[in-house]
Amino acid sequence: MMTAALILLLIAVLFGCWLAFLHFDGRPPEAVPWALALMHAGLALVGFLLLVVTFREPAPHAVSGGMAVFGRTAITLLTGAIAVGLGLLARFRLRKKGAEALVGIHATLAISGIVVLAVYVLG
C-alpha cells in the first residue's frame, strides 16, 4: 500500500511540475487550468492519506537498515507541503496573485518528502 501511495504522489509531482511551468511561464493565476490544480491536489491528498493510513510502525527492512525514522520524516515533510499548498490555493484563487517563493517552498518540501519516502519504501 505504501508503494501505491508513492506512485500517487509521484503522479501528483508530474502535475505539480506542469503547474509550476505554467506559473513561471508568466501566466496569471486565473489563466492556469483549475482542473489541473485540482488533479494535483487530489492525487497528492489521496496519496498522503493512503500513506498515513498504512503507516503504523517502521517496516522491518527500515529498522534493520537504520531507516526507521524515514517514514515519519516523509509524513512530516509532506504535511508541511500540504500546509504551504493550502497557502498557495488561498493566494492564487482568492487574491489572484502570484507567489514564486511559496511555489518554491512547496516544491522543496514535497519533493524532499517523496525522496525520503522512496528511500523508505524501496530501501
MOPAC internal coordinates of N, CA, C and O (Angstrom, degrees):
PM7 1SCF
backbone

  N    0.0000 0     0.00 0     0.00 0    0    0    0
  C    1.4543 1     0.00 0     0.00 0    1    0    0
  C    1.5228 1   111.88 1     0.00 0    2    1    0
  O    1.2310 1   120.95 1   145.89 1    3    2    1
  N    1.3383 1   115.79 1   -34.11 1    3    2    1
  C    1.4612 1   117.96 1   177.90 1    5    3    2
  C    1.5201 1   110.74 1   -67.18 1    6    5    3
  O    1.2310 1   120.49 1   148.68 1    7    6    5
  N    1.3164 1   116.68 1   -31.32 1    7    6    5
  C    1.4632 1   119.96 1   176.33 1    9    7    6
  C    1.5265 1   109.85 1   -64.87 1   10    9    7
  O    1.2310 1   120.30 1   140.05 1   11   10    9
  N    1.3103 1   117.02 1   -39.95 1   11   10    9
  C    1.4684 1   120.82 1   177.04 1   13   11   10
  C    1.5248 1   110.36 1   -63.48 1   14   13   11
  O    1.2310 1   120.28 1   139.13 1   15   14   13
  N    1.3275 1   117.08 1   -40.87 1   15   14   13
  C    1.4670 1   120.75 1   177.37 1   17   15   14
  C    1.5236 1   110.43 1   -61.76 1   18   17   15
  O    1.2310 1   120.77 1   137.41 1   19   18   17
  N    1.3365 1   116.13 1   -42.59 1   19   18   17
  C    1.4608 1   120.38 1   178.85 1   21   19   18
  C    1.5252 1   110.87 1   -62.69 1   22   21   19
  O    1.2310 1   120.17 1   137.82 1   23   22   21
  N    1.3253 1   117.28 1   -42.18 1   23   22   21
  C    1.4654 1   120.58 1   179.88 1   25   23   22
  C    1.5238 1   110.92 1   -64.27 1   26   25   23
  O    1.2310 1   120.27 1   135.85 1   27   26   25
  N    1.3255 1   117.08 1   -44.15 1   27   26   25
  C    1.4712 1   119.86 1   178.01 1   29   27   26
  C    1.5291 1   111.09 1   -61.23 1   30   29   27
  O    1.2310 1   120.77 1   138.39 1   31   30   29
  N    1.3218 1   116.13 1   -41.61 1   31   30   29
  C    1.4678 1   119.60 1   179.73 1   33   31   30
  C    1.5342 1   111.13 1   -67.04 1   34   33   31
  O    1.2310 1   120.23 1   144.03 1   35   34   33
  N    1.3205 1   117.16 1   -35.97 1   35   34   33
  C    1.4671 1   119.48 1   177.77 1   37   35   34
  C    1.5287 1   111.31 1   -67.28 1   38   37   35
  O    1.2310 1   120.32 1   142.97 1   39   38   37
  N    1.3271 1   116.99 1   -37.03 1   39   38   37
  C    1.4693 1   120.02 1   175.96 1   41   39   38
  C    1.5295 1   109.54 1   -66.28 1   42   41   39
  O    1.2310 1   120.63 1   140.85 1   43   42   41
  N    1.3426 1   116.40 1   -39.15 1   43   42   41
  C    1.4657 1   119.96 1   176.77 1   45   43   42
  C    1.5287 1   110.86 1   -61.83 1   46   45   43
  O    1.2310 1   120.39 1   144.83 1   47   46   45
  N    1.3391 1   116.86 1   -35.17 1   47   46   45
  C    1.4681 1   120.69 1   176.91 1   49   47   46
  C    1.5250 1   110.52 1   -61.46 1   50   49   47
  O    1.2310 1   120.16 1   139.30 1   51   50   49
  N    1.3259 1   117.30 1   -40.70 1   51   50   49
  C    1.4631 1   120.16 1   179.17 1   53   51   50
  C    1.5316 1   110.97 1   -61.33 1   54   53   51
  O    1.2310 1   120.77 1   135.43 1   55   54   53
  N    1.3225 1   116.13 1   -44.57 1   55   54   53
  C    1.4681 1   119.45 1   176.99 1   57   55   54
  C    1.5304 1   110.82 1   -64.86 1   58   57   55
  O    1.2310 1   120.57 1   142.55 1   59   58   57
  N    1.3356 1   116.52 1   -37.45 1   59   58   57
  C    1.4623 1   120.44 1   177.75 1   61   59   58
  C    1.5180 1   112.21 1   -64.73 1   62   61   59
  O    1.2310 1   120.39 1   141.03 1   63   62   61
  N    1.3331 1   116.86 1   -38.97 1   63   62   61
  C    1.4750 1   120.28 1   176.10 1   65   63   62
  C    1.5193 1   110.67 1   -62.31 1   66   65   63
  O    1.2310 1   120.86 1   139.15 1   67   66   65
  N    1.3192 1   115.97 1   -40.85 1   67   66   65
  C    1.4678 1   120.53 1   178.09 1   69   67   66
  C    1.5306 1   110.25 1   -63.17 1   70   69   67
  O    1.2310 1   120.61 1   135.69 1   71   70   69
  N    1.3255 1   116.44 1   -44.31 1   71   70   69
  C    1.4670 1   120.34 1   178.17 1   73   71   70
  C    1.5302 1   111.19 1   -62.27 1   74   73   71
  O    1.2310 1   120.34 1   136.75 1   75   74   73
  N    1.3249 1   116.96 1   -43.25 1   75   74   73
  C    1.4627 1   120.34 1   179.77 1   77   75   74
  C    1.5289 1   110.36 1   -63.36 1   78   77   75
  O    1.2310 1   120.51 1   138.88 1   79   78   77
  N    1.3208 1   116.62 1   -41.12 1   79   78   77
  C    1.4625 1   119.91 1   177.54 1   81   79   78
  C    1.5237 1   110.26 1   -59.46 1   82   81   79
  O    1.2310 1   120.22 1   133.04 1   83   82   81
  N    1.3188 1   117.18 1   -46.96 1   83   82   81
  C    1.4630 1   120.56 1   179.72 1   85   83   82
  C    1.5271 1   111.22 1   -62.32 1   86   85   83
  O    1.2310 1   120.74 1   141.45 1   87   86   85
  N    1.3318 1   116.19 1   -38.55 1   87   86   85
  C    1.4688 1   120.20 1  -179.30 1   89   87   86
  C    1.5300 1   111.10 1   -67.88 1   90   89   87
  O    1.2310 1   120.69 1   132.30 1   91   90   89
  N    1.3318 1   116.29 1   -47.70 1   91   90   89
  C    1.4620 1   119.61 1  -177.09 1   93   91   90
  C    1.5295 1   112.66 1   -79.02 1   94   93   91
  O    1.2310 1   120.49 1   173.57 1   95   94   93
  N    1.3179 1   116.67 1    -6.43 1   95   94   93
  C    1.4555 1   121.14 1   174.60 1   97   95   94
  C    1.5291 1   110.90 1   -76.38 1   98   97   95
  O    1.2310 1   120.55 1   172.51 1   99   98   97
  N    1.3080 1   116.55 1    -7.49 1   99   98   97
  C    1.4515 1   121.06 1   176.65 1  101   99   98
  C    1.5177 1   114.49 1   100.95 1  102  101   99
  O    1.2310 1   120.27 1  -172.89 1  103  102  101
  N    1.3124 1   117.08 1     7.11 1  103  102  101
  C    1.4673 1   119.30 1   179.46 1  105  103  102
  C    1.5244 1   110.28 1   -76.96 1  106  105  103
  O    1.2310 1   120.51 1   -37.48 1  107  106  105
  N    1.3116 1   116.63 1   142.52 1  107  106  105
  C    1.4730 1   118.46 1   175.39 1  109  107  106
  C    1.5308 1   109.59 1   -71.15 1  110  109  107
  O    1.2310 1   119.90 1   -23.04 1  111  110  109
  N    1.3248 1   117.80 1   156.96 1  111  110  109
  C    1.4727 1   120.67 1  -177.37 1  113  111  110
  C    1.5243 1   114.16 1   -52.98 1  114  113  111
  O    1.2310 1   119.88 1   144.53 1  115  114  113
  N    1.3169 1   117.84 1   -35.47 1  115  114  113
  C    1.4670 1   119.32 1  -178.33 1  117  115  114
  C    1.5317 1   112.36 1   -73.35 1  118  117  115
  O    1.2310 1   119.58 1   166.71 1  119  118  117
  N    1.3258 1   118.40 1   -13.29 1  119  118  117
  C    1.4692 1   121.44 1   178.64 1  121  119  118
  C    1.5284 1   112.40 1   -88.79 1  122  121  119
  O    1.2310 1   120.10 1   171.38 1  123  122  121
  N    1.3155 1   117.41 1    -8.62 1  123  122  121
  C    1.4679 1   120.96 1   177.82 1  125  123  122
  C    1.5294 1   107.65 1   -85.03 1  126  125  123
  O    1.2310 1   119.68 1   -50.28 1  127  126  125
  N    1.3379 1   118.21 1   129.72 1  127  126  125
  C    1.4661 1   120.68 1  -176.42 1  129  127  126
  C    1.5396 1   112.62 1   -58.94 1  130  129  127
  O    1.2310 1   121.18 1   -52.77 1  131  130  129
  N    1.3137 1   115.35 1   127.23 1  131  130  129
  C    1.4588 1   121.76 1   179.68 1  133  131  130
  C    1.5281 1   111.30 1   -63.04 1  134  133  131
  O    1.2310 1   120.32 1   143.48 1  135  134  133
  N    1.3314 1   116.98 1   -36.52 1  135  134  133
  C    1.4646 1   120.91 1  -179.48 1  137  135  134
  C    1.5284 1   111.36 1   -63.65 1  138  137  135
  O    1.2310 1   120.30 1   143.80 1  139  138  137
  N    1.3148 1   117.04 1   -36.20 1  139  138  137
  C    1.4584 1   121.29 1   178.58 1  141  139  138
  C    1.5285 1   110.80 1   -65.27 1  142  141  139
  O    1.2310 1   120.63 1   135.51 1  143  142  141
  N    1.3125 1   116.40 1   -44.49 1  143  142  141
  C    1.4703 1   120.86 1   177.65 1  145  143  142
  C    1.5262 1   110.84 1   -65.18 1  146  145  143
  O    1.2310 1   120.48 1   142.94 1  147  146  145
  N    1.3079 1   116.69 1   -37.06 1  147  146  145
  C    1.4649 1   120.75 1   178.94 1  149  147  146
  C    1.5284 1   111.22 1   -67.52 1  150  149  147
  O    1.2310 1   120.06 1   139.98 1  151  150  149
  N    1.3318 1   117.49 1   -40.02 1  151  150  149
  C    1.4699 1   120.67 1   176.42 1  153  151  150
  C    1.5261 1   110.91 1   -63.79 1  154  153  151
  O    1.2310 1   120.51 1   137.42 1  155  154  153
  N    1.3254 1   116.63 1   -42.58 1  155  154  153
  C    1.4616 1   121.28 1   178.79 1  157  155  154
  C    1.5291 1   110.46 1   -60.04 1  158  157  155
  O    1.2310 1   120.79 1   129.48 1  159  158  157
  N    1.3129 1   116.10 1   -50.52 1  159  158  157
  C    1.4642 1   120.66 1  -178.08 1  161  159  158
  C    1.5257 1   111.41 1   -66.61 1  162  161  159
  O    1.2310 1   120.34 1   137.70 1  163  162  161
  N    1.3255 1   116.95 1   -42.30 1  163  162  161
  C    1.4637 1   120.15 1  -178.76 1  165  163  162
  C    1.5141 1   112.87 1   -64.00 1  166  165  163
  O    1.2310 1   120.48 1   133.42 1  167  166  165
  N    1.3334 1   116.68 1   -46.58 1  167  166  165
  C    1.4628 1   120.00 1   178.21 1  169  167  166
  C    1.5240 1   111.65 1   -63.13 1  170  169  167
  O    1.2310 1   120.66 1   138.43 1  171  170  169
  N    1.3235 1   116.34 1   -41.57 1  171  170  169
  C    1.4610 1   120.06 1  -179.92 1  173  171  170
  C    1.5253 1   111.21 1   -64.84 1  174  173  171
  O    1.2310 1   120.26 1   136.83 1  175  174  173
  N    1.3093 1   117.11 1   -43.17 1  175  174  173
  C    1.4725 1   119.65 1  -179.24 1  177  175  174
  C    1.5225 1   111.90 1   -68.58 1  178  177  175
  O    1.2310 1   119.85 1   139.19 1  179  178  177
  N    1.3243 1   117.89 1   -40.81 1  179  178  177
  C    1.4624 1   120.30 1   177.92 1  181  179  178
  C    1.5347 1   109.74 1   -64.51 1  182  181  179
  O    1.2310 1   120.21 1   136.36 1  183  182  181
  N    1.3244 1   117.20 1   -43.64 1  183  182  181
  C    1.4596 1   120.45 1   177.13 1  185  183  182
  C    1.5108 1   112.25 1   -61.84 1  186  185  183
  O    1.2310 1   120.34 1   138.39 1  187  186  185
  N    1.3294 1   116.95 1   -41.61 1  187  186  185
  C    1.4612 1   121.18 1   179.04 1  189  187  186
  C    1.5209 1   111.10 1   -65.74 1  190  189  187
  O    1.2310 1   120.21 1   135.29 1  191  190  189
  N    1.3208 1   117.21 1   -44.71 1  191  190  189
  C    1.4680 1   120.11 1   179.58 1  193  191  190
  C    1.5223 1   111.06 1   -64.42 1  194  193  191
  O    1.2310 1   120.03 1   140.94 1  195  194  193
  N    1.3097 1   117.54 1   -39.06 1  195  194  193
  C    1.4603 1   121.22 1   176.42 1  197  195  194
  C    1.5326 1   110.36 1   -62.38 1  198  197  195
  O    1.2310 1   120.57 1   139.15 1  199  198  197
  N    1.3117 1   116.52 1   -40.85 1  199  198  197
  C    1.4607 1   120.84 1   177.31 1  201  199  198
  C    1.5180 1   111.31 1   -62.64 1  202  201  199
  O    1.2310 1   120.13 1   132.94 1  203  202  201
  N    1.3122 1   117.36 1   -47.06 1  203  202  201
  C    1.4692 1   121.22 1  -178.31 1  205  203  202
  C    1.5209 1   110.90 1   -64.49 1  206  205  203
  O    1.2310 1   120.07 1   138.73 1  207  206  205
  N    1.3268 1   117.47 1   -41.27 1  207  206  205
  C    1.4621 1   121.18 1  -179.21 1  209  207  206
  C    1.5227 1   111.47 1   -66.60 1  210  209  207
  O    1.2310 1   120.22 1   141.42 1  211  210  209
  N    1.3237 1   117.18 1   -38.58 1  211  210  209
  C    1.4640 1   119.69 1  -176.87 1  213  211  210
  C    1.5214 1   112.99 1   -84.93 1  214  213  211
  O    1.2310 1   119.90 1   164.88 1  215  214  213
  N    1.3236 1   117.79 1   -15.12 1  215  214  213
  C    1.4649 1   120.46 1  -178.95 1  217  215  214
  C    1.5212 1   109.13 1   -86.31 1  218  217  215
  O    1.2310 1   120.70 1   -71.38 1  219  218  217
  N    1.2937 1   116.26 1   108.62 1  219  218  217
  C    1.4645 1   121.65 1   178.72 1  221  219  218
  C    1.5241 1   110.39 1  -110.30 1  222  221  219
  O    1.2310 1   121.04 1   127.58 1  223  222  221
  N    1.2958 1   115.61 1   -52.42 1  223  222  221
  C    1.4528 1   122.47 1   179.32 1  225  223  222
  C    1.5181 1   107.27 1  -148.60 1  226  225  223
  O    1.2310 1   120.01 1   -16.31 1  227  226  225
  N    1.3156 1   117.58 1   163.69 1  227  226  225
  C    1.4640 1   118.98 1  -178.18 1  229  227  226
  C    1.5300 1   112.24 1   -57.46 1  230  229  227
  O    1.2310 1   121.16 1   -39.00 1  231  230  229
  N    1.3156 1   115.39 1   141.00 1  231  230  229
  C    1.4613 1   120.89 1   177.82 1  233  231  230
  C    1.5275 1   109.82 1   -65.88 1  234  233  231
  O    1.2310 1   120.34 1   -30.55 1  235  234  233
  N    1.3321 1   116.95 1   149.45 1  235  234  233
  C    1.4715 1   119.49 1  -178.48 1  237  235  234
  C    1.5254 1   113.76 1   -55.89 1  238  237  235
  O    1.2310 1   120.34 1   140.39 1  239  238  237
  N    1.3381 1   116.96 1   -39.61 1  239  238  237
  C    1.4657 1   118.14 1   179.13 1  241  239  238
  C    1.5263 1   111.49 1   -67.27 1  242  241  239
  O    1.2310 1   120.56 1   152.25 1  243  242  241
  N    1.3364 1   116.54 1   -27.75 1  243  242  241
  C    1.4635 1   120.27 1  -179.91 1  245  243  242
  C    1.5289 1   110.91 1   -72.93 1  246  245  243
  O    1.2310 1   120.71 1   141.33 1  247  246  245
  N    1.3236 1   116.24 1   -38.67 1  247  246  245
  C    1.4601 1   119.94 1  -179.45 1  249  247  246
  C    1.5218 1   110.19 1   -66.03 1  250  249  247
  O    1.2310 1   120.67 1   134.51 1  251  250  249
  N    1.3220 1   116.33 1   -45.49 1  251  250  249
  C    1.4636 1   119.74 1  -178.52 1  253  251  250
  C    1.5262 1   111.87 1   -71.88 1  254  253  251
  O    1.2310 1   119.90 1   155.17 1  255  254  253
  N    1.3093 1   117.80 1   -24.83 1  255  254  253
  C    1.4576 1   121.31 1  -179.02 1  257  255  254
  C    1.5129 1   113.97 1   -94.57 1  258  257  255
  O    1.2310 1   119.78 1  -178.22 1  259  258  257
  N    1.3266 1   118.02 1     1.78 1  259  258  257
  C    1.4550 1   120.97 1  -179.70 1  261  259  258
  C    1.5138 1   114.56 1    77.88 1  262  261  259
  O    1.2310 1   119.77 1  -160.18 1  263  262  261
  N    1.3280 1   118.05 1    19.82 1  263  262  261
  C    1.4601 1   121.99 1  -177.65 1  265  263  262
  C    1.5282 1   112.16 1  -111.17 1  266  265  263
  O    1.2310 1   119.84 1  -155.99 1  267  266  265
  N    1.3048 1   117.91 1    24.01 1  267  266  265
  C    1.4636 1   121.18 1  -174.20 1  269  267  266
  C    1.5267 1   112.30 1   -59.71 1  270  269  267
  O    1.2310 1   119.65 1   148.78 1  271  270  269
  N    1.3009 1   118.28 1   -31.22 1  271  270  269
  C    1.4573 1   121.64 1  -176.52 1  273  271  270
  C    1.5310 1   112.40 1   -84.44 1  274  273  271
  O    1.2310 1   119.66 1   170.40 1  275  274  273
  N    1.3335 1   118.25 1    -9.60 1  275  274  273
  C    1.4552 1   120.99 1  -175.40 1  277  275  274
  C    1.5245 1   112.96 1   -63.08 1  278  277  275
  O    1.2310 1   119.72 1   141.77 1  279  278  277
  N    1.3178 1   118.13 1   -38.23 1  279  278  277
  C    1.4616 1   120.65 1  -179.85 1  281  279  278
  C    1.5165 1   111.90 1   -62.59 1  282  281  279
  O    1.2310 1   120.57 1   132.77 1  283  282  281
  N    1.3176 1   116.52 1   -47.23 1  283  282  281
  C    1.4745 1   120.35 1   178.55 1  285  283  282
  C    1.5341 1   111.20 1   -66.66 1  286  285  283
  O    1.2310 1   120.64 1   143.63 1  287  286  285
  N    1.3103 1   116.37 1   -36.37 1  287  286  285
  C    1.4661 1   119.96 1   177.96 1  289  287  286
  C    1.5226 1   110.51 1   -63.70 1  290  289  287
  O    1.2310 1   120.26 1   136.58 1  291  290  289
  N    1.3183 1   117.11 1   -43.42 1  291  290  289
  C    1.4656 1   120.91 1   178.51 1  293  291  290
  C    1.5252 1   110.51 1   -61.67 1  294  293  291
  O    1.2310 1   120.30 1   136.26 1  295  294  293
  N    1.3185 1   117.02 1   -43.74 1  295  294  293
  C    1.4607 1   120.46 1   179.15 1  297  295  294
  C    1.5265 1   110.77 1   -62.82 1  298  297  295
  O    1.2310 1   120.18 1   139.17 1  299  298  297
  N    1.3227 1   117.26 1   -40.83 1  299  298  297
  C    1.4669 1   121.13 1   179.51 1  301  299  298
  C    1.5318 1   111.00 1   -64.63 1  302  301  299
  O    1.2310 1   120.15 1   133.64 1  303  302  301
  N    1.3191 1   117.31 1   -46.36 1  303  302  301
  C    1.4646 1   120.77 1   179.00 1  305  303  302
  C    1.5258 1   111.42 1   -62.97 1  306  305  303
  O    1.2310 1   120.34 1   137.93 1  307  306  305
  N    1.3235 1   116.96 1   -42.07 1  307  306  305
  C    1.4649 1   120.14 1  -179.91 1  309  307  306
  C    1.5271 1   111.57 1   -69.15 1  310  309  307
  O    1.2310 1   120.25 1   148.43 1  311  310  309
  N    1.3364 1   117.13 1   -31.57 1  311  310  309
  C    1.4685 1   119.87 1   174.77 1  313  311  310
  C    1.5252 1   110.13 1   -64.01 1  314  313  311
  O    1.2310 1   120.53 1   138.51 1  315  314  313
  N    1.3225 1   116.58 1   -41.49 1  315  314  313
  C    1.4633 1   120.29 1   175.89 1  317  315  314
  C    1.5179 1   111.88 1   -62.43 1  318  317  315
  O    1.2310 1   120.77 1   140.01 1  319  318  317
  N    1.3406 1   116.13 1   -39.99 1  319  318  317
  C    1.4660 1   120.04 1   178.40 1  321  319  318
  C    1.5299 1   110.79 1   -63.58 1  322  321  319
  O    1.2310 1   120.56 1   141.76 1  323  322  321
  N    1.3258 1   116.53 1   -38.24 1  323  322  321
  C    1.4653 1   120.04 1   178.05 1  325  323  322
  C    1.5289 1   110.44 1   -64.75 1  326  325  323
  O    1.2310 1   120.57 1   136.71 1  327  326  325
  N    1.3239 1   116.52 1   -43.29 1  327  326  325
  C    1.4683 1   120.39 1  -179.96 1  329  327  326
  C    1.5323 1   110.76 1   -61.25 1  330  329  327
  O    1.2310 1   120.42 1   133.60 1  331  330  329
  N    1.3172 1   116.80 1   -46.40 1  331  330  329
  C    1.4645 1   120.21 1   178.81 1  333  331  330
  C    1.5299 1   110.15 1   -67.22 1  334  333  331
  O    1.2310 1   120.16 1   144.56 1  335  334  333
  N    1.3312 1   117.29 1   -35.44 1  335  334  333
  C    1.4573 1   120.82 1   176.85 1  337  335  334
  C    1.5232 1   112.42 1   -62.00 1  338  337  335
  O    1.2310 1   120.74 1   142.05 1  339  338  337
  N    1.3145 1   116.18 1   -37.95 1  339  338  337
  C    1.4738 1   119.18 1   175.72 1  341  339  338
  C    1.5271 1   110.70 1   -65.90 1  342  341  339
  O    1.2310 1   120.77 1   143.89 1  343  342  341
  N    1.3274 1   116.14 1   -36.11 1  343  342  341
  C    1.4690 1   119.73 1   174.67 1  345  343  342
  C    1.5218 1   111.55 1   -63.84 1  346  345  343
  O    1.2310 1   120.98 1   140.65 1  347  346  345
  N    1.3284 1   115.73 1   -39.35 1  347  346  345
  C    1.4672 1   119.84 1   176.24 1  349  347  346
  C    1.5244 1   111.25 1   -63.04 1  350  349  347
  O    1.2310 1   120.91 1   136.77 1  351  350  349
  N    1.3177 1   115.86 1   -43.23 1  351  350  349
  C    1.4634 1   120.02 1   178.49 1  353  351  350
  C    1.5229 1   110.32 1   -57.77 1  354  353  351
  O    1.2310 1   120.75 1   133.13 1  355  354  353
  N    1.3112 1   116.18 1   -46.87 1  355  354  353
  C    1.4672 1   119.72 1   179.76 1  357  355  354
  C    1.5248 1   111.10 1   -62.99 1  358  357  355
  O    1.2310 1   120.61 1   137.01 1  359  358  357
  N    1.3037 1   116.43 1   -42.99 1  359  358  357
  C    1.4764 1   120.03 1  -177.78 1  361  359  358
  C    1.5359 1   111.39 1   -68.04 1  362  361  359
  O    1.2310 1   120.24 1   135.27 1  363  362  361
  N    1.3350 1   117.14 1   -44.73 1  363  362  361
  C    1.4652 1   119.73 1  -176.76 1  365  363  362
  C    1.5192 1   112.93 1   -74.14 1  366  365  363
  O    1.2310 1   120.62 1   133.78 1  367  366  365
  N    1.3193 1   116.43 1   -46.22 1  367  366  365
  C    1.4697 1   119.43 1  -171.51 1  369  367  366
  C    1.5248 1   113.55 1   -88.03 1  370  369  367
  O    1.2310 1   120.33 1   148.39 1  371  370  369
  N    1.3177 1   116.97 1   -31.61 1  371  370  369
  C    1.4567 1   118.23 1  -177.74 1  373  371  370
  C    1.5298 1   111.99 1   -92.40 1  374  373  371
  O    1.2310 1   120.53 1   134.88 1  375  374  373
  N    1.3172 1   116.59 1   -45.12 1  375  374  373
  C    1.4627 1   120.26 1  -177.86 1  377  375  374
  C    1.5206 1   113.44 1   -93.54 1  378  377  375
  O    1.2310 1   120.37 1   164.54 1  379  378  377
  N    1.3352 1   116.89 1   -15.46 1  379  378  377
  C    1.4654 1   122.66 1   179.96 1  381  379  378
  C    1.5316 1   111.64 1    59.38 1  382  381  379
  O    1.2310 1   120.70 1  -140.04 1  383  382  381
  N    1.3355 1   116.26 1    39.96 1  383  382  381
  C    1.4591 1   121.16 1   178.96 1  385  383  382
  C    1.5156 1   110.01 1  -122.16 1  386  385  383
  O    1.2310 1   121.12 1   -26.34 1  387  386  385
  N    1.3182 1   115.47 1   153.66 1  387  386  385
  C    1.4585 1   120.97 1   175.83 1  389  387  386
  C    1.5235 1   110.80 1   -76.61 1  390  389  387
  O    1.2310 1   121.14 1   -15.51 1  391  390  389
  N    1.3252 1   115.42 1   164.49 1  391  390  389
  C    1.4580 1   120.03 1  -178.92 1  393  391  390
  C    1.5243 1   109.29 1  -154.48 1  394  393  391
  O    1.2310 1   120.79 1  -107.76 1  395  394  393
  N    1.3164 1   116.10 1    72.24 1  395  394  393
  C    1.4552 1   120.39 1  -175.37 1  397  395  394
  C    1.5277 1   112.52 1   -59.78 1  398  397  395
  O    1.2310 1   120.19 1   136.78 1  399  398  397
  N    1.3247 1   117.23 1   -43.22 1  399  398  397
  C    1.4699 1   120.32 1  -178.74 1  401  399  398
  C    1.5300 1   110.77 1   -65.07 1  402  401  399
  O    1.2310 1   120.05 1   138.72 1  403  402  401
  N    1.3213 1   117.51 1   -41.28 1  403  402  401
  C    1.4641 1   120.31 1   178.43 1  405  403  402
  C    1.5267 1   111.77 1   -64.93 1  406  405  403
  O    1.2310 1   120.46 1   142.53 1  407  406  405
  N    1.3147 1   116.73 1   -37.47 1  407  406  405
  C    1.4665 1   120.22 1   177.19 1  409  407  406
  C    1.5234 1   109.18 1   -62.08 1  410  409  407
  O    1.2310 1   120.09 1   136.46 1  411  410  409
  N    1.3203 1   117.43 1   -43.54 1  411  410  409
  C    1.4585 1   121.40 1   179.09 1  413  411  410
  C    1.5239 1   112.75 1   -64.14 1  414  413  411
  O    1.2310 1   120.43 1   137.34 1  415  414  413
  N    1.3215 1   116.79 1   -42.66 1  415  414  413
  C    1.4709 1   120.67 1   178.57 1  417  415  414
  C    1.5254 1   110.23 1   -65.13 1  418  417  415
  O    1.2310 1   120.47 1   135.23 1  419  418  417
  N    1.3273 1   116.70 1   -44.77 1  419  418  417
  C    1.4650 1   121.82 1   179.30 1  421  419  418
  C    1.5279 1   110.60 1   -59.39 1  422  421  419
  O    1.2310 1   120.73 1   132.62 1  423  422  421
  N    1.3213 1   116.21 1   -47.38 1  423  422  421
  C    1.4596 1   120.29 1  -178.90 1  425  423  422
  C    1.5274 1   111.34 1   -65.23 1  426  425  423
  O    1.2310 1   120.28 1   139.24 1  427  426  425
  N    1.3200 1   117.08 1   -40.76 1  427  426  425
  C    1.4632 1   120.36 1   179.75 1  429  427  426
  C    1.5185 1   111.42 1   -62.84 1  430  429  427
  O    1.2310 1   120.19 1   133.94 1  431  430  429
  N    1.3246 1   117.25 1   -46.06 1  431  430  429
  C    1.4658 1   120.54 1   178.99 1  433  431  430
  C    1.5249 1   111.34 1   -64.13 1  434  433  431
  O    1.2310 1   120.71 1   135.16 1  435  434  433
  N    1.3331 1   116.24 1   -44.84 1  435  434  433
  C    1.4626 1   120.03 1  -176.95 1  437  435  434
  C    1.5264 1   111.70 1   -65.99 1  438  437  435
  O    1.2310 1   120.24 1   132.66 1  439  438  437
  N    1.3038 1   117.14 1   -47.34 1  439  438  437
  C    1.4662 1   119.45 1  -177.91 1  441  439  438
  C    1.5224 1   110.67 1   -68.02 1  442  441  439
  O    1.2310 1   120.13 1   141.93 1  443  442  441
  N    1.3347 1   117.35 1   -38.07 1  443  442  441
  C    1.4696 1   119.64 1   176.35 1  445  443  442
  C    1.5249 1   110.40 1   -61.41 1  446  445  443
  O    1.2310 1   120.43 1   135.85 1  447  446  445
  N    1.3192 1   116.79 1   -44.15 1  447  446  445
  C    1.4605 1   120.75 1   178.57 1  449  447  446
  C    1.5171 1   112.37 1   -62.39 1  450  449  447
  O    1.2310 1   120.30 1   140.51 1  451  450  449
  N    1.3163 1   117.04 1   -39.49 1  451  450  449
  C    1.4606 1   120.33 1  -179.26 1  453  451  450
  C    1.5174 1   111.47 1   -71.43 1  454  453  451
  O    1.2310 1   120.09 1   142.98 1  455  454  453
  N    1.3146 1   117.43 1   -37.02 1  455  454  453
  C    1.4671 1   120.33 1   177.04 1  457  455  454
  C    1.5295 1   110.31 1   -64.51 1  458  457  455
  O    1.2310 1   120.48 1   135.21 1  459  458  457
  N    1.3233 1   116.68 1   -44.79 1  459  458  457
  C    1.4657 1   120.50 1   178.13 1  461  459  458
  C    1.5288 1   109.91 1   -63.20 1  462  461  459
  O    1.2310 1   120.60 1   138.04 1  463  462  461
  N    1.3372 1   116.47 1   -41.96 1  463  462  461
  C    1.4709 1   120.02 1   178.24 1  465  463  462
  C    1.5298 1   111.15 1   -63.55 1  466  465  463
  O    1.2310 1   120.22 1   138.86 1  467  466  465
  N    1.3321 1   117.18 1   -41.14 1  467  466  465
  C    1.4690 1   120.40 1   179.21 1  469  467  466
  C    1.5213 1   110.91 1   -62.42 1  470  469  467
  O    1.2310 1   119.98 1   139.55 1  471  470  469
  N    1.3146 1   117.63 1   -40.45 1  471  470  469
  C    1.4748 1   120.50 1   177.41 1  473  471  470
  C    1.5249 1   109.71 1   -64.14 1  474  473  471
  O    1.2310 1   121.23 1   139.83 1  475  474  473
  N    1.3319 1   115.25 1   -40.17 1  475  474  473
  C    1.4697 1   120.02 1  -179.08 1  477  475  474
  C    1.5288 1   111.55 1   -67.07 1  478  477  475
  O    1.2310 1   120.59 1   134.44 1  479  478  477
  N    1.3211 1   116.48 1   -45.56 1  479  478  477
  C    1.4651 1   120.63 1  -176.14 1  481  479  478
  C    1.5302 1   111.64 1   -75.16 1  482  481  479
  O    1.2310 1   120.41 1   136.82 1  483  482  481
  N    1.3023 1   116.83 1   -43.18 1  483  482  481
  C    1.4632 1   120.96 1  -174.27 1  485  483  482
  C    1.5284 1   113.38 1   -91.65 1  486  485  483
  O    1.2310 1   120.83 1   165.74 1  487  486  485
  N    1.3361 1   116.01 1   -14.26 1  487  486  485
  C    1.4646 1   120.94 1  -176.26 1  489  487  486
  C    1.4492 1   111.78 1   -72.69 1  490  489  487
  O    1.2310 1   120.10 1   180.00 1  491  490  489

